[in-house]
Amino acid sequence: MNVVLARIGKPHGLQGEVTVQLHTDDPETRFAVGAVIATEAEPGSGVPHELTVASTRVHRGIWLLTFEEIPDRTGAEGLRGTRLVLPESDPQAEDEAYYEEDLVGLEVRDTSGEAVGTVSGLEIGPAQDRLVVTLTDGVTAYVPFVKRIVPVVADDHVVVDPPPGLFDLYREGAE
């Protein structure tokens, strides 16, 4: 299984620029100009197996990329939904990369092992991702998906060590 670095979103402008939803903690390195990145797309979509980064920039917190192989908006539109990936055999593959479908449904436990809820989603943010957690009392909470706060991701559960009062903030908002 490949490690997903980003998913291509909609075109931006007329010159082949696209938005990307990041799944990497190191976009500056992964998407440096000249980097050749493998792709995963629907069979028959015509998306090249690799794309070469021509430019990167951040606009209002959103990463925008252009590729040498994609000259215009029409080509950029054809990339929508394509995953930019690292082959699993790549020695620089990120060890801590997870698909949303791998996380949803996992039990959420605190550091003492007590169940506090269930993972119900993963929100990809411009700065960091957040686990969407449905707490045992039905309240939805958002937990920064960083090693310090989510130190363990196992096959059947995740362990969270949230800052004091994090879940209370969401409970107060639900009242």
Buried (B, 14 or more C-beta within 10 A) or exposed (E): EBBBBBBBBEBBEEBBBBBBBBBBBEBEEBBEEEBEBBBBBEEEEEBBEEBBBBBBEEEEEBBBBBBBBBEEBEBBEBBBBBBBBBEEEEEEBBEEBBEBEBBBEBBBBBEEEEEBBBBBBBEBEEEEBBBBBBBEEEBBBBBBBEEEBBEEBEEEBBBBEBEEEBBEEBEEEEE
